[in-house]
């Protein structure tokens, strides 16, 4: 065959093959629950075929909105971590691309993966026993966390102080009382609680209760108030002294200039 005729054919084959999108990746859900409850964590993992060398990955929601663009991890995969919310219900997909910026060759999108999110169990109520407007050293207060009467099969309770988990314990009762000793200013603040039940083969946390606030009184509040006043007063004294010294220094310099 005449090479002059063969070369255009080969060139056209090369161009057409370069225009073909790489094979679609595989998207998987972890853990592979058929449904999730609000607050649970889940991960979408996107994997390119073994023969491919992806430059990066993209994740999309069912509207086609790009959620994440990231380079591959050491396993040539990418992960999208989500916290289950009702608004997160829907289908997700992913894709990858090869090549540098401006010369990207995007793959086809993966088959969609459906994420179903259900309401978390109803929040408990949290109360203080005894309930005072403030507490002082040596007091003890009970934080009473009660699941709604309609909830059955409670497996445990968890308490949070200023948003940080401070206690988790197993209990099959519908309510639990955590006795908090007032030992210092560090125990004051906002508290909330939750419980968990066994649903769909796993422990599922309920929504958190409305917060309660434990306030202080007595020597700590007086010490903090006096300390704050002392700091403010000393700051004012320092500022007044500084400006007076600065003014006197300026006057001394002016007087020396006149005498000279």
Rosetta blueprint (number, residue, H / E / L):
1 X L
2 X L
3 X H
4 X H
5 X H
6 X H
7 X H
8 X H
9 X H
10 X H
11 X H
12 X H
13 X H
14 X H
15 X H
16 X H
17 X H
18 X H
19 X H
20 X L
21 X L
22 X L
23 X L
24 X L
25 X L
26 X E
27 X E
28 X E
29 X E
30 X E
31 X L
32 X L
33 X L
34 X L
35 X L
36 X E
37 X E
38 X L
39 X L
40 X L
41 X E
42 X E
43 X E
44 X E
45 X E
46 X E
47 X E
48 X L
49 X L
50 X L
51 X L
52 X L
53 X L
54 X L
55 X L
56 X E
57 X E
58 X E
59 X E
60 X E
61 X L
62 X L
63 X L
64 X L
65 X L
66 X E
67 X E
68 X E
69 X E
70 X E
71 X L
72 X L
73 X L
74 X L
75 X L
76 X L
77 X E
78 X E
79 X E
80 X E
81 X E
82 X E
83 X E
84 X L
85 X L
86 X H
87 X H
88 X H
89 X L
90 X E
91 X E
92 X E
93 X E
94 X E
95 X E
96 X E
97 X E
98 X E
99 X L
100 X L
101 X L
102 X L
103 X L
104 X L
105 X E
106 X E
107 X L
108 X L
109 X L
110 X L
111 X L
112 X L
113 X E
114 X E
115 X E
116 X L
117 X E
118 X E
119 X L
120 X L
121 X L
122 X L
123 X L
124 X L
125 X E
126 X E
127 X E
128 X E
129 X E
130 X L
131 X L
132 X L
133 X L
134 X L
135 X E
136 X L
137 X L
138 X L
139 X L
140 X E
141 X E
142 X E
143 X E
144 X E
145 X E
146 X E
147 X L
148 X L
149 X L
150 X L
151 X L
152 X L
153 X L
154 X E
155 X E
156 X E
157 X E
158 X E
159 X E
160 X E
161 X E
162 X L
163 X L
164 X E
165 X E
166 X E
167 X E
168 X E
169 X E
170 X E
171 X L
172 X L
173 X L
174 X L
175 X E
176 X E
177 X E
178 X E
179 X E
180 X E
181 X E
182 X L
183 X L
184 X L
185 X H
186 X H
187 X H
188 X L
189 X E
190 X E
191 X E
192 X E
193 X E
194 X E
195 X E
196 X E
197 X E
198 X E
199 X E
200 X L
201 X L
202 X E
203 X E
204 X E
205 X E
206 X L
207 X L
208 X L
209 X L
210 X L
211 X L
212 X E
213 X E
214 X E
215 X L
216 X E
217 X L
218 X L
219 X H
220 X H
221 X H
222 X H
223 X H
224 X H
225 X H
226 X H
227 X H
228 X H
229 X H
230 X H
231 X H
232 X H
233 X H
234 X H
235 X H
236 X H
237 X H
238 X H
239 X H
240 X H
241 X H
242 X H
243 X H
244 X H
245 X H
246 X H
247 X H
248 X H
249 X H
250 X H
251 X H
252 X H
253 X H
254 X H
255 X H
256 X H
257 X H
258 X H
259 X H
260 X L
